[in-house]
């Protein structure tokens, strides 16, 4: 019965959504934080982890956030523990790690699941072929990046091996912030 209720709630949420702005998740501090608060901004949505070989990408994420923030870019981190337990900490531990180790100032949300049966509705939307035909597909690892335009449309996806400050990501961000 519980699974049926979750499925019905999940389906309603997913199929009623037309953009990333339709989702509300909790901030890293546990408060409801609607993605719609960033309407009109270019978003880079990233599933992050503190104990991953890609964790140093936090530095690149913060760097591009600082560089393009005044032009309308918001980087948003979504901690997830889906891959080999590489994000085991509490939200408070994650927040402390990010600020002390990488001086992260971009918005961080509470830990979620980006894969499997308990996948957060936002990530179901991002990875589902019916809602995101061009950039859909399961999240393969930590630090997968989705670039969203000012209208809430997904315009690019970058896999974990593509660094946030790589020429292809920077070029896509520059194009998006100048449109």
N, C-alpha and C positions, 0 to 999 in steps of 0.2 A: 504494500500500500504506500509506504514512504517513497519508494522508487517511482511509483506512478504519479504521486503528487509532485515530486521533483521534476519528472519528465514533462508533466503538463505545464508547470510553472516555467521550466526552462524553454519549452517550445513557444510559449506565449511571449517570453522575453525575446528570444531569438528572432522569431518571425515577425514580431512587431517592430523590430529595429531596422532602421534604414541607414544609419550611420553610427560611427563610434560615439557620437554625442548622445545616443540613447541609453548609455550605460552609466550606472553609478556603482562605484566600488568604494571600499573604505581606504582612507589615506593610511600611511604608515603609522599614524597616531590613533587609528581606529575610528575616525570620524567619517561619515558619508561624504564622498567627494565626487560629484558628478563630472564626467568627462565634458559635459556641456559647458562647464565653467571656462573651457578653453576654446569655445566657438570663435571662429575667425582667425585662429592661430594655425600654424603648421605644426603637426605633432610627429614626434618620433617615439613610438611605443616599443619598449624593449623588455623582454623577460630576462631578468638578471639573477645572478647567484654570486655568493661571496667566496666560495671555495672551488672555483672552476679555473681551468687554464685560460679562459677568456676574461676572467675577472679584471685584469688590468684595463679592459675596455672602458671601465668606469672613468678613467682619466680622459679618454677620448670623448666620451659622452659629455662629461662636464665641460671640456674644452669647446666642443661645438655649441653646447648650450650657452656658454658665456659669450661666444663669438656672434651667434645669431639670435640671441634672446631679444635684443632690441629691434630686430627685424621681424619678430613674430614667431620664432621657433620655441616650442616647449618640448623638452625631452621628458618622458615619463617612464620611470622604472617600475616594473612589476616583479618583485622577488617570487621565485618559484623553486620548489624542491623536487621537481620531477625527474631530474637526471642525476643518478648515482648519489642522491642525498647531498648535493653540493650547495644547498641553502638550508642548513639545519636549524638556524637560530630563530629566536623570537623576532617580532617586528622591532622591538626596542634594540636588540642586539644588532640587527641588520642596519638600522638607522645609525647607531653608534659607529659601527664598522665603516659604513659609507662616508660619514662625515669626517671621521678621524683619519681614515686611510686615503681617501680620494677627494676630500673636501667637497663632497656632492652637495649641490644646492638645488638641483632640479627636483621636481616633485617625485616622491616615491609613494607607492601604494602598499597596502598590507599584502602579505604573502598570499598567493593564489596558486591554483593549479592551471597549467597551460596545456595539459594533455590528459588523456584517459577519461574515465567515467565522471570524474568530479571536475572536469574542465570548466573554468569560469565562463559565463555567458559571453563576455567580451571576446575571449579567445576562441570560443565556438564561432562567433561572428567573423573574426579575423581569418579563421582557417577553413571555413565551410565554403564549398564550391558554389552553393546557391546564393550566398551573400557576398562572396568575394571571388568570383570566377577567375580573375586574372592572377591573383597572388595567393590563392588558397593552398592548403596542404598542411599536414601535421607539423607541429614544431619539432624539429629534430634535435635541438640542444639549446643550452642557455645562450643568451645574447642574439636571438633572432630579432630583427628590427623591421617595423612596419612604418613607412612614411605616409602620413595622412595630410591631404591638402586643407586649405582654409574652409572648405565646405563639408569636411568630414569624410571625404572619399579616399580610400586607400589608393596610393599612386605608385608605391614601390615596396618591395620586400627585399631585405638583405639578410643572408644567412650568417651564422655566427662567425665564420672565418673572415667576413668582410668587416674591417675595422670602421668604427664610426667616423674617423677622420680620413678615411680613404678617399681618393679622388672621385670615385663613383657615388659615394654617399654625399660628399660635400657638393658635388655638381647637382645632384637631385635636390638637395636642401636649398641651394642658391636659386635654382629654377623655381621651386615652390614658394619661397619667401618673396620673390620678386613678381609673382603673378597676382 
